[in-house]
Amino acid sequence: MRESIQRAFAYLTAQKSKIGLGQQMDFTDFYVEGIDLLGNHAPCEAGIGFIVAVYSALKN
């Protein structure tokens, strides 16, 4: 999950001006916590969900 979110954040950082988040991303702190409730350490691709959540939160 960590790698997926890091890749998604890198994509957002690189494309922030194209998608209209330039100034918002520069002045916003992001805190992300993922908890494996089952404890099975299964891989989780959360990148797309992260991008959608950040975009939605910054655009209200």
Phi and psi in degrees as GROMACS dihedral restraints (atoms count N, CA, C in turn):
[ dihedral_restraints ]
;  ai    aj    ak    al  type     phi  dphi    fc
    3     4     5     6     1   -59.0    20    10
    4     5     6     7     1   -46.9    20    10
    6     7     8     9     1   -64.0    20    10
    7     8     9    10     1   -39.5    20    10
    9    10    11    12     1   -63.1    20    10
   10    11    12    13     1   -43.9    20    10
   12    13    14    15     1   -70.5    20    10
   13    14    15    16     1   -36.8    20    10
   15    16    17    18     1   -64.2    20    10
   16    17    18    19     1   -42.0    20    10
   18    19    20    21     1   -64.0    20    10
   19    20    21    22     1   -41.8    20    10
   21    22    23    24     1   -64.5    20    10
   22    23    24    25     1   -40.9    20    10
   24    25    26    27     1   -67.7    20    10
   25    26    27    28     1   -38.2    20    10
   27    28    29    30     1   -62.9    20    10
   28    29    30    31     1   -40.3    20    10
   30    31    32    33     1   -63.1    20    10
   31    32    33    34     1   -46.6    20    10
   33    34    35    36     1   -60.4    20    10
   34    35    36    37     1   -41.0    20    10
   36    37    38    39     1   -64.2    20    10
   37    38    39    40     1   -41.0    20    10
   39    40    41    42     1   -71.7    20    10
   40    41    42    43     1   -32.0    20    10
   42    43    44    45     1  -106.1    20    10
   43    44    45    46     1    11.6    20    10
   45    46    47    48     1   -59.5    20    10
   46    47    48    49     1   -36.9    20    10
   48    49    50    51     1   -74.6    20    10
   49    50    51    52     1   -32.7    20    10
   51    52    53    54     1   -68.5    20    10
   52    53    54    55     1   -33.4    20    10
   54    55    56    57     1  -100.3    20    10
   55    56    57    58     1     8.1    20    10
   57    58    59    60     1    79.8    20    10
   58    59    60    61     1    29.0    20    10
   60    61    62    63     1  -118.0    20    10
   61    62    63    64     1    15.5    20    10
   63    64    65    66     1   -53.6    20    10
   64    65    66    67     1   -59.4    20    10
   66    67    68    69     1   -72.2    20    10
   67    68    69    70     1   -37.1    20    10
   69    70    71    72     1   -63.6    20    10
   70    71    72    73     1   -41.6    20    10
   72    73    74    75     1   -71.0    20    10
   73    74    75    76     1   -28.9    20    10
   75    76    77    78     1   -69.6    20    10
   76    77    78    79     1   -28.1    20    10
   78    79    80    81     1  -113.0    20    10
   79    80    81    82     1    17.6    20    10
   81    82    83    84     1  -121.7    20    10
   82    83    84    85     1   135.6    20    10
   84    85    86    87     1   -94.2    20    10
   85    86    87    88     1   140.0    20    10
   87    88    89    90     1  -116.2    20    10
   88    89    90    91     1   128.8    20    10
   90    91    92    93     1  -124.8    20    10
   91    92    93    94     1   121.4    20    10
   93    94    95    96     1  -124.0    20    10
   94    95    96    97     1   133.1    20    10
   96    97    98    99     1  -133.0    20    10
   97    98    99   100     1   126.4    20    10
   99   100   101   102     1  -117.5    20    10
  100   101   102   103     1   129.2    20    10
  102   103   104   105     1  -118.1    20    10
  103   104   105   106     1   128.6    20    10
  105   106   107   108     1   -86.4    20    10
  106   107   108   109     1    92.6    20    10
  108   109   110   111     1   -67.4    20    10
  109   110   111   112     1   -29.4    20    10
  111   112   113   114     1   -86.1    20    10
  112   113   114   115     1   -18.5    20    10
  114   115   116   117     1    71.2    20    10
  115   116   117   118     1    21.8    20    10
  117   118   119   120     1   -97.8    20    10
  118   119   120   121     1    -0.9    20    10
  120   121   122   123     1    54.0    20    10
  121   122   123   124     1    35.9    20    10
  123   124   125   126     1   -76.0    20    10
  124   125   126   127     1   140.9    20    10
  126   127   128   129     1   -64.0    20    10
  127   128   129   130     1   147.1    20    10
  129   130   131   132     1  -139.3    20    10
  130   131   132   133     1   118.5    20    10
  132   133   134   135     1   -89.4    20    10
  133   134   135   136     1   102.3    20    10
  135   136   137   138     1  -112.3    20    10
  136   137   138   139     1     9.2    20    10
  138   139   140   141     1   -60.5    20    10
  139   140   141   142     1   -49.2    20    10
  141   142   143   144     1   -64.3    20    10
  142   143   144   145     1   -41.9    20    10
  144   145   146   147     1   -61.4    20    10
  145   146   147   148     1   -38.2    20    10
  147   148   149   150     1   -65.0    20    10
  148   149   150   151     1   -44.6    20    10
  150   151   152   153     1   -61.3    20    10
  151   152   153   154     1   -45.7    20    10
  153   154   155   156     1   -63.2    20    10
  154   155   156   157     1   -42.0    20    10
  156   157   158   159     1   -65.8    20    10
  157   158   159   160     1   -43.4    20    10
  159   160   161   162     1   -66.1    20    10
  160   161   162   163     1   -45.8    20    10
  162   163   164   165     1   -60.7    20    10
  163   164   165   166     1   -45.6    20    10
  165   166   167   168     1   -62.6    20    10
  166   167   168   169     1   -43.2    20    10
  168   169   170   171     1   -66.1    20    10
  169   170   171   172     1   -40.0    20    10
  171   172   173   174     1   -75.2    20    10
  172   173   174   175     1   -27.3    20    10
  174   175   176   177     1   -94.2    20    10
  175   176   177   178     1     0.4    20    10
